[in-house]
Amino acid sequence: MNDLPIIDAHHHFWDLGLNKHPWLCGAERIPFRYGDYSEICKNFLVEEYQRVSSAHNVVKTVHMEAEWRTDDPVGETVWLHELHDKTGYPHAVIGQAWFAREDVAKVLAGHASHPLVRSVRQKPKAASSPETFVAGAPGSMADPTFRTGYAHLGRHGLHYDLQCPWWHLGEAADLARNFPDTLIVLNHTGLPSDRSAAGLAGWRAAMEQFAECANVVVKISGIGVPGQRWSVELNGDVVRQTIEMFGAERCMFASNFPVDGLCGSFDEIYSGFKQITSPLGEEAQRMLFHDNALRVYRPV
């Protein structure tokens, strides 16, 4: 199984010597869903990535924006293209954008002018729990200002990489229906961090509603649980149910490294994905690990 070709659809590089990532370089740590993240506050570049992934046949990678300084969102894209020219990595790029900003049209045009960019990410304003969700809150996907900026994506043929907790997926589904020509790539499986029966039931209902939209796909990654080591027993049902809801043709695996290194090794995570999906057969695994990411992100 280790010869199965993999396109890692979501990972990060950072060079802290550039001092461009406030959440990693600052003296204070931000609230983080995996808790203490001091372990990843160090350089993570091509050499480190190749080392952690060496047990698997990773043929191409997709770089996800890593919360580079917001006053220079295209600067990360420029840096990544320089890195690609030197090392061949990454093979596609997802840039940072903020749809409510006055300069969003300029930022998106800047990203789109670089040949590796396929998508952008903004984490919309989110409630901390299902109980505190407020429909149409400022900064959310239903905010008219957000949508005005979002409309620029279609002009550049860019996708939207969405990261939000599952209780915002109703708004995401409405966004997908209102902009049917823009592909939404849901990050981190809808963040099913609450593994109680009620939490999983809410996550599944929201994911089923979102999956009804034709112009959406999902990245299976970021499913670690704070304080617990990544394992097939812990995460198998989440993976299987996601594939059941979206179909193997609309799911893809990703490492979220180095962030998910807080929960497990690259080998533990990818070996787990392979074990969970082995009953699906070779064709489905090829889609999940390689072909779908090839279609969506067109890595060079």
Secondary structure, 3 states (H helix, E strand, C coil): CCCCCEEEEEECCECHHHCCCHHHHCCCCCCCCCCCCHHHCCCECHHHHHHHCCCCCEEEEEEECCCCCCCCHHHHHHHHHHHHHHHCCCCEEEEECCCCCCCHHHHHHHHHCCCCEEEEEECCCCCCCHHHCCCCCCCCCCCHHHHHHHCCHHHHCCEEEECCCHHHHHHHHHHHHHCCCCCEEEHHHHCCCCCCHHHHHHHHHHHHHHHCCCCEEEEECCCCCCCCCCCHHHHHHHHHHHHHHHCHHHEEECCCCCHHHHCCCHHHHHHHHHHHHHHHCHHHHHHHHHHHHHHHHCCC
